Every structure is written in structure tokens, then in C-alpha cells.
């Protein structure tokens, strides 16, 4: 077996001719403020604490783009040097492990002027992301088949070795993309075991945040905006010697509804907008009037779905939500064609799989589908032990009426529309359902940290690599929200907690596929995952919008691709003013 592993692993060692970093060939003008819309403000600026996009979008500004060891180009999908100007590996070690040697770029400084070196990288991996006392979604993702976490060793001030005791096919992608914390700022918080309190949103106005990324947050006015300024020490320069980023400032303008965001874009108050399907033709027809570019580009990587709380504090609801026939009934009651026509104006496709349609691992052939059919929904309910009383109310085998609440984030009119369509259909099945939109950040907090919810319509970001969802699908994943483990969430009652066999199978797939270095075999793993997930429906998918973009023509260097949207190259966008 060891000989097989060795021969396969050698395919991972790419003889990479180290190219220039992303943005080196860019041209543009310095200055300008880019204004972006967001529905909610951040809850934290600490990557290990963040669970919602309202926070992660802010964090990316000062930790992503050129703030990681490598960057991935959305144009060709290849990895390019960033803070690491070159690297060796991933390669097999004599003990059967895997290593990468990173050679760090010299002369890089944090935004506060402190030098960046190997100590920051080693500290981040060893003391934060693999620290048993600091939970994080990233820890779920970088765990190997047998549960090992990578370790970093400082070779010298600008050379770092990262090591796994066994092969891990995504070592380059995930470790190279790791967000790096400043040791000189974060170390005391780790030592005092208070790291969860590091970089709260208050740190923005206190000017405490430092980063290696292109923009640093300096002002936060709740319910109004988050303002970022260009990192004065950002290491990237163009081939002409111009320091990046080109933009002087970026502002996230908090606009709590999609309708209001549309109006703001029309008025020129924001520079970039993601039009809904019902708005796409309107903006496309008025490109000249508004001086904008509008573009549609294939299915989105993310997913939207309804999910139920299997650890509900109400025993009856736990039984319903854990009943696969109940979930299949809900799936059959989902009128996806109506959603596509009324909410997306036809610019969406039915979603059946947990793997993004744009991923090379997507396999529609193995995925079980549940076309809208209320008769089949009723048949599933009967199989699940449900029936109807003389008034047409759905009751379970113990005579209890089926009654629950569906929630989603207010202001997201698409999800609100989905909620109305789903609720109406479930009422036709005799369920007593109430639909209640609410605040997004509060919703996520209750979902993960409180547990007082029944059903939620929400979404997840995605990518071409399904393994990035391990924090969602692993049994003890930090975002395994429908059935959080008592080891992860203290609100879950251990005696009422249960893990069905299919979840154990999925957990095994996410653990084992990372040691497989033959991509054809990896595809088999992901096909099995899609089949199991669609048969058991822990997440009941809705529809997947096409990727719709709109931006003002004053914003330059926008390059939409299969892998990237309007801001994937934010550090070399510029604005004509």
C-alpha cells in the first residue's frame, strides 16, 4: 500500500515556474472610493469567531487577497505567489507524511509598520488554527483523514515548513490560503485564553486592527457603513512601480433590504450590485442610461435551502424533523419552477445537489430529485406515520398537530419569496406553518449558539472544491447546524442527540477523500456524497440563481470569470472619478 501512496503522491509535486504575483501587470490610477452594498454589519472581526458573511466580508479586506501565502487567479484557476514568493511541495516525506516548504517574501510589513516574518505564520497555524482551545471552521477543513492537524516549523526568519503525518491532497490550497494573524497583536490574547474576544467590532473604531491585506477597517457606524482605507504598507506593486491597491478607500454601505439596494444603485450611491433575476432585464435595457455594465455568467457556486432543527427543544418537533419522510414531503412540496419564474424571472436553475453545479465534481446523474407533487408529498407523510384529522390538520402518530415556524433574513426579498411559496404549499398539506423574517446576524446566532428555532431558509457560499464544506457536513462540524453535536454546542441535550447512519457515512467521505490523490477516485467519493445527501435531505435545496452582475462603468479592471465575480481582484480595481 505504501508503494501505491508514493506513486500517486508524486503526481502532486508540480514543477512550478513561479510567476509574478496577481496585479503585477495591472494598470490603473490611484485614488477613488469604491462603495459596496451589504445587508448587515459585522458581528466580529476575528476569523475564528466569524460564522456569517456580514463578518467574513469585512475580515477578507485586511486578511485576504495579498494577505495570504498564495493567491488563486479567477482567470486560469492557478495558484500564484503572494506572501510566499515560492514554495517546494507538497511532497512525500520518508515517514509517509507530507510537507510544504514556504519561502516568504522579505521586506513585507504589517499595516502598523511591524515586520512580517516566519514567526507570524508559525504562530497562526500552531497557536491559533490548531489550538485545541480555539474552535474555528478552518480547523474542520484542514483536518486529515485520521484526524491530524498540520504543524508549522520555523526554519529561519523567512522559511517555514508545514507538515502532515499523512497525505492531504488540499494542503497547498488550504494552508496557502490561510489567513495570517499578527503575532505581536494576538499572542497575549491567546496566552490569556481570551482569543474569542480579540478583534471585536469595537476594534475597528479603536484603530486596533492591523493586516497584510489591501484595506484596513477604520470606521464602523452600525446600520450605516464600514469604512476601509488602503493599507499604507501593502506589499504589492505593479511592474511600473505603482503601489497597490489603486483605490484609496472602500466603503461597505449597510442597506438592509434588496429593494433599497436596487434604488441606491439606480441613484449612483453604490458602485456594484448583484441584481435579482426580476431586475436583470431592466438594468440590461438601461445600461446606457445608468452608465453601467450588466452581465449574466452561469450558475452561482453557493446554495440556498430550507433546513430543520433536529435538536429542537420540543420533543415532537425533533421527531418530525428527524423523519426522512417528513423531509421528503417538504421536498416534494417545493415548487421550484414557480420560484424560478416569479423570483428570478427565469434566470435560475433547480438545485438538487450539495455540490455546486459549476464544480467539476458535480454529478447530476446520481442525485435524487423531488419534482413538485403534493400527492407524492402526502404519500411520504403517510409513510412517515402522519395522518389528517377531520379538519384536515396534519397530525403525527401520537395525534399531535404539526405546527412550526419558518424563518429567514429580513430584507432578502428572494428568500422571503421562497418562504411564502414554501409556507403556502405546506399549509395545503395540513401543516400549521408561520413564516417570520428576522435580522440576519441574530438568526445565525440563534441557529448556532441558542437553538431556539424550528426551520430556516438560508444559504451557504460554495466553491469548485466540495471539501471546503467539511465544517458543515462533518458530524462535529462547527456549522453542522441541523444536527449540531453536544461537543460543539452546549445547548444540545446529549441524551436527546442522535446521529443517523447516513451522517456517519458522509462524515467518513469528508475524512477519507483528502488522502486520495487520484482525482477520478475523488470524484467517486463526491458522487457517493451527493447520492446520500439527496436521499436523506438534511438540507432541502431550493434553486440556484445564475450569477448576475452589475457595476458602474467608472469601476475599472473588472474581470468576471467562472471562478470570480466583480471584486476577486479588488486590490487592482480602480475607479474613474
C-alpha positions as CSV (number, residue, x, y, z in Angstrom):
1,X,0.0,0.0,0.0
2,X,2.8,2.4,0.8
3,X,4.2,2.0,-2.7
4,X,0.8,3.0,-4.2
5,X,0.7,6.1,-2.0
6,X,4.2,7.1,-3.0
7,X,3.5,6.7,-6.7
8,X,0.3,8.6,-6.5
9,X,1.7,11.4,-4.4
10,X,4.4,12.2,-6.9
11,X,1.7,13.5,-9.1
12,X,1.2,16.3,-6.6
13,X,4.7,17.6,-6.9
14,X,4.3,20.3,-9.6
15,X,7.4,21.7,-11.1
16,X,6.0,25.2,-10.8
17,X,7.7,28.1,-12.6
18,X,7.0,30.8,-10.2
19,X,5.2,33.6,-12.0
20,X,4.7,37.2,-10.9
21,X,2.0,37.8,-8.3
22,X,-1.5,38.8,-9.2
23,X,-1.7,42.5,-10.0
24,X,1.9,42.8,-11.2
25,X,0.8,43.6,-14.7
26,X,-2.2,45.7,-13.8
27,X,-2.6,49.3,-14.9
28,X,-4.8,52.0,-13.3
29,X,-5.0,55.2,-11.5
30,X,-4.6,55.8,-7.8
31,X,-7.4,57.2,-5.7
32,X,-11.1,56.8,-5.6
33,X,-13.6,55.3,-3.2
34,X,-15.5,52.1,-4.0
35,X,-18.9,51.8,-2.4
36,X,-20.3,48.3,-2.0
37,X,-23.7,47.3,-0.5
38,X,-24.2,44.9,2.3
39,X,-27.4,43.8,4.1
40,X,-25.9,43.7,7.6
41,X,-22.9,45.0,9.6
42,X,-20.3,42.6,11.1
43,X,-20.6,40.8,14.3
44,X,-16.9,40.2,14.7
45,X,-13.5,40.9,13.0
46,X,-12.0,37.7,14.3
47,X,-11.8,35.0,11.6
48,X,-12.1,32.1,14.2
49,X,-15.3,33.5,15.5
50,X,-17.0,34.6,12.2
51,X,-19.8,32.4,11.0
52,X,-21.7,34.9,8.8
53,X,-20.8,36.6,5.5
54,X,-21.5,40.0,7.1
55,X,-18.4,39.5,9.2
56,X,-16.3,37.4,6.8
57,X,-16.6,40.0,4.0
58,X,-15.1,42.6,6.4
59,X,-12.4,40.3,7.5
60,X,-11.3,39.5,4.0
61,X,-10.5,43.1,3.4
62,X,-7.5,43.0,5.7
63,X,-6.6,39.3,5.7
64,X,-7.3,38.1,2.1
65,X,-6.1,39.0,-1.4
66,X,-2.3,39.5,-1.0
67,X,-2.6,38.8,2.8
68,X,-2.2,35.0,2.3
69,X,0.8,32.9,1.3
70,X,-0.6,32.2,-2.2
71,X,-3.5,33.6,-4.3
72,X,-5.7,31.8,-6.8
73,X,-6.4,33.5,-10.1
74,X,-10.0,33.6,-11.1
75,X,-8.8,33.8,-14.7
76,X,-6.9,30.5,-15.1
77,X,-7.6,28.8,-11.7
78,X,-3.9,28.5,-10.9
79,X,-2.1,29.5,-7.7
80,X,0.3,32.4,-7.7
81,X,2.9,33.6,-5.2
82,X,1.8,36.2,-2.6
83,X,3.4,36.4,0.8
84,X,5.3,33.3,-0.2
85,X,7.4,34.2,-3.2
86,X,7.9,30.4,-3.9
87,X,7.4,27.0,-2.3
88,X,8.6,23.4,-2.5
89,X,5.9,20.6,-2.5
90,X,3.5,19.3,-1.5
91,X,5.8,16.3,-1.4
92,X,6.1,13.0,0.4
93,X,8.4,12.6,3.4
94,X,10.4,9.5,4.3
95,X,8.0,8.8,7.2
96,X,4.9,8.8,4.9
97,X,3.9,12.3,5.7
98,X,3.6,15.4,3.5
99,X,5.4,18.7,3.7
100,X,5.4,22.1,2.0
101,X,8.4,24.5,2.4
102,X,7.3,28.1,2.1
103,X,9.9,30.8,1.2
104,X,8.5,34.1,2.5
105,X,8.8,37.4,0.7
106,X,11.3,39.7,2.5
107,X,10.6,43.3,3.5
108,X,6.8,42.9,4.0
109,X,5.3,44.9,6.8
110,X,2.0,44.8,8.7
111,X,-0.2,47.8,8.2
112,X,1.1,49.2,11.5
113,X,4.7,49.0,10.2
114,X,5.8,45.9,12.2
115,X,7.8,43.4,10.1
116,X,6.1,40.2,8.8
117,X,8.2,37.0,9.1
118,X,8.0,33.3,9.8
119,X,7.1,33.9,13.4
120,X,3.6,35.2,12.3
121,X,3.0,32.2,10.1
122,X,4.1,29.6,12.7
123,X,2.2,31.3,15.4
124,X,-1.0,31.5,13.3
125,X,-1.1,27.8,12.4
126,X,0.3,26.3,15.7
127,X,-1.2,28.6,18.3
128,X,-4.5,29.6,16.7
129,X,-5.9,27.4,14.0
130,X,-4.7,24.1,15.5
131,X,-5.1,25.2,19.1
132,X,-7.5,22.8,20.9
133,X,-8.8,25.7,22.9
134,X,-9.7,27.8,19.9
135,X,-12.6,26.4,17.8
136,X,-12.8,27.5,14.2
137,X,-14.3,26.4,10.9
138,X,-10.9,26.4,9.3
139,X,-9.8,23.7,11.8
140,X,-12.5,21.4,10.4
141,X,-11.4,22.0,6.9
142,X,-7.6,21.3,7.4
143,X,-8.0,18.1,9.4
144,X,-6.6,15.0,7.7
145,X,-8.2,11.6,7.3
146,X,-7.0,10.2,10.7
147,X,-7.7,13.5,12.5
148,X,-4.3,15.0,12.2
149,X,-3.8,18.8,12.0
150,X,-0.7,20.3,10.3
151,X,2.1,21.8,12.2
152,X,4.5,24.6,11.2
153,X,8.2,24.8,11.9
154,X,10.4,27.9,11.5
155,X,13.5,27.1,9.5
156,X,14.7,30.7,9.5
157,X,13.1,34.1,9.5
158,X,11.7,33.7,6.0
159,X,11.3,30.0,5.6
160,X,8.6,27.8,7.1
161,X,7.9,24.1,6.9
162,X,4.3,22.8,7.2
163,X,3.9,19.1,7.8
164,X,1.1,16.5,7.9
165,X,1.8,12.9,9.2
166,X,-0.1,11.6,6.2
167,X,-1.0,12.8,2.7
168,X,-3.6,15.6,2.4
169,X,-4.5,16.5,-1.2
170,X,-5.5,20.0,-0.4
171,X,-2.5,21.1,1.6
172,X,-1.4,23.7,-0.9
173,X,-4.8,25.2,-1.4
174,X,-5.9,25.4,2.2
175,X,-2.6,26.1,4.0
176,X,-1.6,28.6,1.3
177,X,-4.8,30.4,1.7
178,X,-4.7,30.6,5.5
179,X,-5.5,34.0,7.0
180,X,-2.4,35.1,9.0
181,X,-2.7,36.8,12.4
182,X,-0.1,39.3,13.7
183,X,1.8,37.6,16.5
184,X,2.7,41.0,18.1
185,X,-1.0,41.8,18.5
186,X,-2.7,38.4,19.0
187,X,-0.2,36.5,21.2
188,X,-1.2,37.9,24.6
189,X,-4.9,37.1,23.8
190,X,-4.0,33.5,23.1
191,X,-1.9,33.1,26.2
192,X,-4.7,34.6,28.4
193,X,-7.2,32.3,26.8
194,X,-9.4,35.2,25.6
195,X,-8.8,34.9,21.9
196,X,-12.6,34.8,21.2
197,X,-12.6,38.4,22.5
198,X,-9.8,39.5,20.1
199,X,-10.8,42.0,17.4
200,X,-14.5,42.5,18.3
201,X,-16.3,45.1,16.1
202,X,-15.2,47.7,18.6
203,X,-11.6,47.2,17.4
204,X,-12.5,49.0,14.2
205,X,-13.2,52.4,15.7
206,X,-10.3,51.9,18.2
207,X,-8.0,51.5,15.2
208,X,-6.7,48.2,16.7
209,X,-6.9,46.1,13.6
210,X,-3.7,45.5,11.6
211,X,-3.4,43.3,8.5
212,X,-1.5,42.3,5.5
213,X,-4.4,42.6,3.1
214,X,-5.1,45.6,0.9
215,X,-7.6,47.5,3.1
216,X,-7.9,48.2,6.8
217,X,-11.2,48.9,8.6
218,X,-11.0,52.3,10.4
219,X,-14.6,53.3,11.0
220,X,-17.8,51.5,11.7
221,X,-21.2,53.2,12.2
222,X,-23.8,50.5,13.0
223,X,-26.6,50.3,10.5
224,X,-24.8,52.8,8.2
225,X,-21.4,51.7,7.0
226,X,-17.9,50.2,7.5
227,X,-15.1,52.3,6.0
228,X,-11.7,50.9,5.0
229,X,-8.6,52.7,3.9
230,X,-5.8,51.5,1.7
231,X,-3.1,49.6,3.7
232,X,-0.1,52.0,3.6
233,X,2.3,49.1,3.8
234,X,0.6,46.8,1.3
235,X,3.5,44.9,-0.3
236,X,2.2,44.7,-3.9
237,X,3.5,47.0,-6.6
238,X,2.8,46.9,-10.4
239,X,5.6,46.4,-12.9
240,X,5.6,50.2,-13.2
241,X,6.4,50.6,-9.5
242,X,2.9,51.8,-8.5
243,X,1.9,50.6,-5.1
244,X,-1.4,48.7,-4.9
245,X,-4.2,48.9,-4.1
246,X,-5.2,51.6,-6.6
247,X,-8.3,52.5,-4.6
248,X,-7.9,55.0,-1.7
249,X,-10.9,53.7,0.2
250,X,-13.6,51.1,0.2
251,X,-17.0,51.5,2.0
252,X,-19.5,48.8,2.8
253,X,-22.7,50.7,2.9
254,X,-25.3,48.9,5.1
255,X,-28.6,48.8,3.3
256,X,-30.9,46.4,5.0
257,X,-33.1,45.3,2.0
258,X,-32.5,44.3,-1.5
259,X,-35.2,46.7,-2.7
260,X,-33.3,49.6,-1.1
261,X,-30.0,48.4,-2.6
262,X,-31.6,48.4,-6.1
263,X,-32.7,52.0,-5.6
264,X,-29.3,53.0,-4.3
265,X,-27.6,51.6,-7.4
266,X,-30.1,53.4,-9.6
267,X,-29.2,56.7,-7.8
268,X,-25.5,56.1,-8.1
269,X,-25.0,55.7,-4.4
270,X,-23.3,52.3,-4.7
271,X,-20.9,51.1,-7.4
272,X,-21.5,47.4,-7.6
273,X,-24.8,45.5,-7.3
274,X,-26.0,41.9,-7.7
275,X,-29.3,42.3,-9.5
276,X,-32.1,39.8,-8.8
277,X,-33.5,37.9,-11.7
278,X,-36.6,40.1,-11.8
279,X,-34.4,43.2,-12.2
280,X,-31.8,41.9,-14.7
281,X,-33.6,42.8,-17.9
282,X,-34.5,46.3,-16.5
283,X,-30.8,47.1,-15.8
284,X,-29.6,45.4,-19.0
285,X,-32.0,47.6,-21.1
286,X,-30.9,50.7,-19.2
287,X,-27.1,50.2,-19.4
288,X,-26.5,53.4,-21.2
289,X,-28.9,55.4,-19.1
290,X,-27.2,54.4,-15.8
291,X,-23.7,54.1,-17.4
292,X,-23.4,50.6,-16.1
293,X,-22.4,47.1,-17.3
294,X,-24.8,44.2,-16.7
295,X,-23.7,40.6,-17.2
296,X,-25.0,37.0,-16.5
297,X,-22.5,34.3,-16.1
298,X,-23.5,30.7,-15.3
299,X,-24.9,29.2,-12.0
300,X,-23.6,30.5,-8.7
301,X,-21.3,28.5,-6.5
302,X,-23.5,29.0,-3.4
303,X,-26.6,27.1,-2.4
304,X,-29.9,28.1,-0.8
305,X,-32.1,25.7,1.2
306,X,-34.5,25.1,4.0
307,X,-33.3,23.1,7.0
308,X,-34.8,21.9,10.2
309,X,-33.5,21.8,13.8
310,X,-33.1,18.1,14.6
311,X,-32.1,19.1,18.2
312,X,-35.2,21.2,18.8
313,X,-36.1,21.6,22.5
314,X,-39.6,20.3,21.6
315,X,-39.6,16.5,21.5
316,X,-42.4,16.3,19.0
317,X,-40.6,18.6,16.6
318,X,-37.4,16.6,17.0
319,X,-39.3,13.5,15.9
320,X,-40.8,15.3,12.9
321,X,-37.6,16.9,11.7
322,X,-35.6,13.7,12.0
323,X,-38.2,11.8,10.0
324,X,-36.8,11.4,6.5
325,X,-40.3,11.0,5.1
326,X,-41.3,14.4,6.6
327,X,-38.3,16.0,4.9
328,X,-39.1,14.3,1.6
329,X,-42.6,15.6,1.8
330,X,-41.3,19.1,2.2
331,X,-39.0,18.5,-0.8
332,X,-42.0,17.4,-3.0
333,X,-43.9,20.5,-1.8
334,X,-41.3,22.9,-3.0
335,X,-42.5,24.5,-6.3
336,X,-39.1,25.3,-7.8
337,X,-40.4,26.2,-11.2
338,X,-42.7,28.8,-9.5
339,X,-39.6,30.2,-7.6
340,X,-37.6,30.4,-10.9
341,X,-40.4,32.2,-12.8
342,X,-41.6,34.6,-10.1
343,X,-38.5,35.3,-8.1
344,X,-35.8,35.0,-10.7
345,X,-37.6,35.8,-14.0
346,X,-36.3,32.5,-15.3
347,X,-32.6,33.3,-14.5
348,X,-32.1,30.4,-12.2
349,X,-31.9,26.6,-12.2
350,X,-33.3,23.9,-9.9
351,X,-30.8,22.9,-7.2
352,X,-30.7,19.2,-6.1
353,X,-27.2,18.6,-5.0
354,X,-25.0,19.9,-2.2
355,X,-22.1,20.3,-4.7
356,X,-22.1,23.5,-6.7
357,X,-23.1,22.9,-10.3
358,X,-20.0,24.7,-11.6
359,X,-17.8,22.3,-9.7
360,X,-16.0,19.5,-11.7
361,X,-17.3,17.1,-9.0
362,X,-21.0,17.8,-9.6
363,X,-22.8,14.7,-10.8
364,X,-26.4,15.2,-11.6
365,X,-26.9,11.5,-12.6
366,X,-26.6,10.2,-9.0
367,X,-28.7,12.9,-7.4
368,X,-32.3,12.1,-6.4
369,X,-34.8,14.7,-7.4
370,X,-38.2,15.6,-6.0
371,X,-40.2,17.5,-8.6
372,X,-43.2,19.4,-7.2
373,X,-46.0,17.0,-6.4
374,X,-48.3,17.4,-3.4
375,X,-49.7,13.9,-3.9
376,X,-46.3,12.4,-3.5
377,X,-45.7,14.7,-0.5
378,X,-48.9,13.3,1.1
379,X,-47.7,9.8,0.3
380,X,-44.4,10.4,2.1
381,X,-46.2,11.8,5.1
382,X,-48.3,8.6,5.3
383,X,-45.1,6.6,5.1
384,X,-43.7,8.7,8.0
385,X,-46.6,7.9,10.2
386,X,-48.6,11.1,9.7
387,X,-52.3,11.4,9.1
388,X,-55.0,14.1,9.0
389,X,-57.8,14.8,11.4
390,X,-61.4,15.5,10.5
391,X,-60.5,19.2,10.0
392,X,-57.7,18.4,7.5
393,X,-54.9,19.2,10.0
394,X,-51.8,17.1,9.7
395,X,-51.1,15.1,12.9
396,X,-48.3,12.7,13.8
397,X,-48.7,9.1,15.1
398,X,-49.4,10.4,18.6
399,X,-52.1,12.8,17.4
400,X,-50.1,16.0,17.8
401,X,-50.8,18.7,15.2
402,X,-47.8,19.6,13.1
403,X,-47.0,23.2,13.8
404,X,-43.7,25.1,13.4
405,X,-42.1,28.4,12.4
406,X,-40.0,29.0,9.3
407,X,-37.6,31.9,9.4
408,X,-35.2,33.7,7.1
409,X,-33.3,37.0,7.0
410,X,-35.5,40.1,6.5
411,X,-34.6,42.3,3.6
412,X,-33.6,39.4,1.4
413,X,-36.7,39.5,-0.8
414,X,-35.7,36.4,-2.7
415,X,-35.6,34.3,0.4
416,X,-38.8,36.0,1.7
417,X,-40.4,35.0,-1.6
418,X,-39.2,31.4,-1.2
419,X,-40.6,31.4,2.3
420,X,-44.0,32.5,1.2
421,X,-44.1,29.8,-1.6
422,X,-43.0,27.0,0.7
423,X,-45.3,28.1,3.5
424,X,-48.3,28.1,1.2
425,X,-47.6,24.6,-0.1
426,X,-47.0,23.2,3.4
427,X,-50.3,24.6,4.5
428,X,-52.0,22.7,1.7
429,X,-50.6,19.6,3.3
430,X,-52.4,20.5,6.6
431,X,-49.3,21.9,8.4
432,X,-49.7,24.9,10.7
433,X,-46.8,27.0,9.5
434,X,-45.9,30.5,10.4
435,X,-43.3,32.4,8.3
436,X,-41.2,35.1,10.1
437,X,-38.3,37.0,8.5
438,X,-35.8,38.5,11.0
439,X,-32.4,40.1,11.5
440,X,-29.7,38.0,9.8
441,X,-27.0,38.2,12.5
442,X,-29.5,37.4,15.2
443,X,-30.8,34.5,13.2
444,X,-27.3,33.0,12.7
445,X,-26.5,33.4,16.4
446,X,-29.7,31.6,17.4
447,X,-29.1,28.9,14.9
448,X,-25.6,28.1,16.2
449,X,-25.5,29.3,19.8
450,X,-29.0,29.2,21.2
451,X,-31.0,26.6,19.4
452,X,-34.5,28.2,19.7
453,X,-35.5,27.7,16.0
454,X,-37.6,25.3,14.0
455,X,-36.8,25.8,10.3
456,X,-34.7,28.3,8.5
457,X,-34.3,29.3,4.8
458,X,-30.6,30.4,4.4
459,X,-27.7,29.8,2.1
460,X,-24.0,28.8,2.1
461,X,-21.2,30.1,0.0
462,X,-19.5,27.5,-2.2
463,X,-16.6,26.8,-4.5
464,X,-15.4,24.3,-7.0
465,X,-14.0,22.1,-4.2
466,X,-16.6,20.4,-2.0
467,X,-14.2,19.7,0.8
468,X,-14.5,23.3,1.8
469,X,-17.8,22.3,3.3
470,X,-16.4,19.9,5.8
471,X,-17.2,22.3,8.6
472,X,-20.9,22.0,7.5
473,X,-21.1,18.2,6.8
474,X,-18.8,16.7,9.4
475,X,-20.7,15.2,12.4
476,X,-18.8,17.5,14.7
477,X,-18.5,20.4,12.3
478,X,-18.9,23.9,13.6
479,X,-21.6,24.7,11.0
480,X,-23.4,21.3,11.1
481,X,-26.4,23.4,12.2
482,X,-29.3,21.0,11.6
483,X,-27.7,18.4,14.0
484,X,-25.0,20.2,16.0
485,X,-23.0,17.9,18.3
486,X,-23.2,18.5,22.0
487,X,-19.4,18.7,21.8
488,X,-19.8,21.8,19.6
489,X,-23.0,23.4,21.0
490,X,-23.7,23.3,24.7
491,X,-27.4,23.9,24.2
492,X,-27.8,20.5,22.6
493,X,-29.2,18.0,25.1
494,X,-26.8,15.0,25.0
495,X,-29.5,12.4,25.9
496,X,-31.7,13.6,23.0
497,X,-28.9,13.8,20.5
498,X,-28.7,11.2,17.7
499,X,-26.5,10.6,14.7
500,X,-28.2,8.6,11.9
501,X,-26.0,6.2,9.9
502,X,-26.1,8.3,6.7
503,X,-24.5,11.2,8.5
504,X,-21.7,8.9,9.6
505,X,-21.2,7.8,6.0
506,X,-20.9,11.4,4.9
507,X,-18.6,12.2,7.7
508,X,-16.4,9.3,6.5
509,X,-16.4,10.6,3.0
510,X,-15.2,14.1,4.1
511,X,-12.5,12.5,6.2
512,X,-11.2,10.0,3.7
513,X,-11.2,11.8,0.4
514,X,-8.4,14.1,1.3
515,X,-5.9,11.2,1.4
516,X,-6.8,10.2,-2.1
517,X,-4.6,11.7,-4.8
518,X,-6.2,10.2,-7.9
519,X,-8.9,12.7,-9.0
520,X,-11.0,10.0,-10.6
521,X,-11.3,8.3,-7.3
522,X,-12.0,11.6,-5.5
523,X,-14.9,12.1,-8.0
524,X,-16.4,8.7,-6.9
525,X,-16.3,9.9,-3.3
526,X,-18.2,13.1,-4.1
527,X,-20.7,11.2,-6.3
528,X,-21.5,9.0,-3.3
529,X,-21.8,12.1,-1.1
530,X,-24.3,13.7,-3.5
531,X,-26.4,10.5,-3.7
532,X,-26.6,10.1,0.1
533,X,-27.3,13.7,0.8
534,X,-30.1,13.8,-1.8
535,X,-31.6,10.6,-0.5
536,X,-31.7,11.9,3.1
537,X,-32.2,15.6,2.7
538,X,-30.7,17.2,5.8
539,X,-30.7,20.3,3.6
540,X,-33.6,20.7,1.2
541,X,-32.4,22.8,-1.7
542,X,-34.4,25.4,-3.5
543,X,-33.0,27.0,-6.7
544,X,-29.7,28.3,-7.8
545,X,-29.6,31.8,-9.4
546,X,-27.4,32.5,-12.3
547,X,-24.5,34.7,-11.4
548,X,-25.8,38.2,-12.2
549,X,-23.5,41.2,-12.0
550,X,-23.9,45.0,-12.5
551,X,-21.3,47.7,-11.9
552,X,-20.8,51.3,-12.8
553,X,-18.6,51.9,-15.8
554,X,-16.4,54.2,-13.7
555,X,-15.1,51.0,-12.0
556,X,-12.2,49.6,-14.0
557,X,-10.4,46.3,-14.3
558,X,-13.5,44.3,-13.5
559,X,-12.9,40.7,-14.9
560,X,-15.8,38.3,-14.5
561,X,-14.9,34.7,-14.8
562,X,-16.2,31.2,-13.9
563,X,-14.3,31.5,-10.6
564,X,-14.6,35.2,-9.8
565,X,-17.1,38.0,-9.6
566,X,-16.7,41.8,-9.6
567,X,-14.2,42.0,-6.7
568,X,-12.0,38.9,-6.8
569,X,-9.2,41.3,-7.9
570,X,-10.1,44.1,-5.6
571,X,-6.6,45.2,-4.9
572,X,-6.2,46.2,-8.6
573,X,-9.6,47.6,-9.3
574,X,-9.6,51.3,-9.8
575,X,-12.3,54.0,-10.1
576,X,-12.5,56.9,-12.5
577,X,-13.7,60.0,-10.7
